[in-house]
Amino acid sequence: MSWVSVLRDHESLFRRAPSAHNTQPWTIDYRADEIVIGVDPQRSLPDSDPTGRDLMLGMGAFAETCLIVAAGAGLAVGCDLSDPRRIRLVPAERPYETIFHQADVDARRVVRGPYEEGLLDLVILAALEPGIVHVRSRDLAGDLEVADRWMFGTPPVARELRDWLRLDPRDPRYHRDGLTDRALGLSRVEARVLAGALRVSGLIPGVPALLAASGRDLLRYDGSVLVLTGSFDDRREAGRRLLRTWLLLARFGLAVHPLSQLLDCPVTADRLSARVGATPLAVFRVGHPRQEPPRSARLPAP
């Protein structure tokens, strides 16, 4: 059996890679002696991610996940990022060197609910990838409300968010992709209210502010937010660093919660860049969740 066939048997595991709004924007082309990973334009976010920042981070995270899974299967596989339009997994002289295992990929989690109070300790901070800046959550609470108002009050962005929400278990896409009510930590009543509010957020003044206010306390506690910085031209490599960071945090029992709206909103993006003194590529809350999260849905392997 070829290495391509062996790795294909692990597809359900490397599909656990993270992506914005859980869009899973990858195409996978299995060939005789390589695997070509491309982008499905129907699963991109042109309104909320017009520069492709999150898309390219997701592509890099997917490639890193594939390499970790391949190494766990004893396969000598490398990654070729020379083509900006696609990623190639190719034969290598030896398996990818990584401290992570397939179990780490399976254990990674995103939690959007409440976290226990407390800052990351110095041991964890010292172990992080280069180019990651620590910010106290309280320091970003006001900016998050501004970013949420922008997100809910910008009709194309709000519509795109609504398109990827799965707030009703009867939705045929509920177990395939997107952000479910359970993943968002919403009760059935809260999910119905959110669905209704998003339908009218661009039509009734004041609704975006009300939606933003619902998350007002998300960062108003003594906790940690991490900002991944780097070159905008090197987003796929940054995505690989991001994935390794999230896997490392999971080993310490920590969950993450991406806060991409802070970078999507021009006002708060500029403020965050000035605060960290570098180009921010990803920002996420980190902590010990008060409740265990449900596993997010993934598209089945064909």
N, C-alpha and C positions, 0 to 999 in steps of 0.2 A: 504494500500500500504506500502511495506517495505521501510526502509530508503535507501536500495540499489537502489530500483526502483526510489525513489524520486531524489537521487543524479544523477542517470543515465540520468534523464530528463534534467539535467544541464550540460551534457557532453560538449556541444558546447562552454560553457563558460570556464570550467576549461581546455579545450584544448588550451586556449589562453596563457598558460604557455610558458615561453621562452625556447629556446634550441639553441645550436650552429648550425649555418647555417640553422636554422629553419628546422632541420631534424625531429623533433617530435618523438624521439626514444622510445616512450612508448607503451607497450601493456597493455590493460585493461581487466581484467578477472572478470566479475560480478558473484559473487556466492551468496548463500542463505543469509548469514549474514556477508559477508566481500567482499572487493574489493582488488584484488591482482594486483599490478602494476609491470610489468617486463620490460625488455629491448628487443627491436627488433634489433638484430645484423645487419640487413640490413640497419639500419638507424643510425649506429654509424660512427665514423670518425677515423678508425684505423691508418691512416697515419698522419693526423694533430693533433690527440688527442690520441696518443698511450698509454698513462697512464690512459686514461678514466677520466681525471680531469673534462673536460667540460661535459662529459656524466653524471657523478655522480652529478655535480652541477645541471644539468638539471633535473635529477630524483628528487633531493631534492626540487627544485623549483616547480616541478609538484605536489609533495605531499603537499607542503604548499598551492598551489593554490586550490587543492581539499579541504583542510581543511577550507579555507576561504569561498569557495563557499558553503560547507556543513553548516558552521555556519550561513551563510546568509539565508539558507533555513530552519534554526531552527533545524538542525539535530545534534545529539550528536555523533560525530565521532572522533576517535583518530587515531594516526599514529604509526605503529609498524615498527621500522627500525632494528630489531634484526637480520634479515636475510640479509647478504650482497648481495644476488642475487636478492632480490625483496623487495617491500614495501607493507605492508598490511594496508588497512584502515579498522578499526574495530569499533564496538560499544563502546561508552564511557559513563561515568556517566552524563556528561553535554557537551554542545557545546563547541567547541574550543574557547578559549579566545583570541581575536584579535581586534585590533583597525581598521582593514580593512574590507571593504564590497565588495560585488559582483561588485559594480560600480567601485571600485578601480582596480579590475582585468581587467575589460573591458577598463579602461582608460589608462592602462600602455602602453608605446610606446617606440620604438627604432627609433632613427633618425640618419642617417649616413651622413646627409648634414651639412651645416654650422650652427654654433651656434652664438648667440650674445656674445660679449666679456663680461668678468666679472667673478670673483671668487665666489664660494659659500659663503654665509654669515655665521657668527658664529652660528646663530640660527639653521640653517639647519645642520651644521656640528655637533653641540651638540646633535641633535636628532637622529643621525645615529646609526646603530647597532655597538656593540663593534668590535674591530679588523679591522676597516676601516681606511686607511691612505689616507690623501689628498696630491696630488702632483700637482704642476703647470704644465699646458699642455706644455708650452714651454720647460720645462726641459726634456720632453720625446720625443720631435720632432725628434731629431737625431736618437734615438733608434728605433722609429717607422719606419723610412726609412730603417734602417738595417733589421728590422724584416720583412718588406714588400719584400725586395730583397730576403731574405731567403725563404719566402713563395712562391713567384713567381718563384724562381730559384731552388726549390726542386721539381723535376718532380712529385713524388707521391702526394705531398701536393697540387701542382697546379692542378693536374688532379682531385683530390677530391673536391677542390673548384669549378672547372669547372662543375663537375657532379651535384653540388647543386645550381648552378646559373640558373635562369630562365629569360633569357635576351630577349626572343621573346614571345609576347603574344599568339602566335599560338602554343606554346609548350603545350601539353596536361596536363603537370604538373603545369602549371603557377598558377592556382588557388587552388593548393593543398599544396605545401610545398616549401622549398628552398628560395633563395633570388632573388627577381625579380628586373628588371631594375628600376621599380618605387621605390621599397624599398631602392635601392642603390642610388636613386636620380640621375639616368643617363638619358640623352636624348636618343632618338632612335639611333642617330649617335654614341654617346659615347658607348652605349650598343653593337653595331655592332663592333666597334673598340676593345672593351675589349674582346669580344668573339673570334675575330680573333687573337688577341695577345696571349690569353691563349692557343690557339691551337698550337702556335709555340714557346711558352715561353721556352720549354726545348730543342728546336732545333736550335734556332738562338741566338748566343751570344749577349748580350746587351739588349734583350727584357725584362728580369726581372728587370733590372735597370730602364728602361723606365717606366714600369708599377709602380714600387715603386715611381718614381719621380712624377707620377700623383697625389699621395696623400701626397706630400711633405709638403704642407701647412696645412694639417688637424689639426695639433697641434700647429702651429706657430701663436698663439694668446694668449691673457691673459685669460685663462680659467682653468677649474678644471678637474682633472682626479682623480678617486677614486680607491683604491686598496683594495680588500677584502683579508684579510690574515687569516690564520688558520692552523689547522693540516691537512696534506694530507690524513690521515686516517679517517677524519671526513668530507669528501667532501659533503655528502648528507645533513648533518646538515648545512654546509656552504651554500649549495644551497638554503636552506630555509631562511637563513639570507639574502642572495643575493636578493631573491624575495621580502622580506619585505622591503629591502632598496630601490629597484626600485619602489615599490608601494608608499613608503613615498615620494620619490623624485617627483613622478608624482603628488602627492597632492599639491606640490609647483609649479606645471606647468613646471617641468623640464623633459627633455628626457635624455635617455642614449644611448651610442654607445659602445658596447663591442669591445675591442682591444686585442683579445685573441692571436694574432700573437706575441705580446710582451712576452707572456709566452710560446708559442710553439717554438720560436726560442731560442736555448740554450744560445747564447751569451747575448741577451737582457733579458732573464729570470734571468740569474745570476746577471746582473746589477740591475735589478729591486729589486731582493731579497736583495741585499746589500743596496740599497737606502732606503728601508722601514724597514730593520732590522728584517724581518720575512719572512715566506713562503707565497708568493702571490698565491692566488687561482683564482682570477678574477681581471681584470682591465678594466675600462670603462670610457669614456668621459661623462661629465655631463654638461647640459646647457639648455638655452632657445633656441629652434630651430627657425630659421628665417622663415621656412615654415612648415606648418602642414604636417605630413607624411601620406602616405597611410597605410591602415591596412594591415598587413602581412597575407598571406594565411594560412589556416589551413585545415587539413584533415577533411572531413565530418565524423560525427559520424555514425558508421555502422547501 
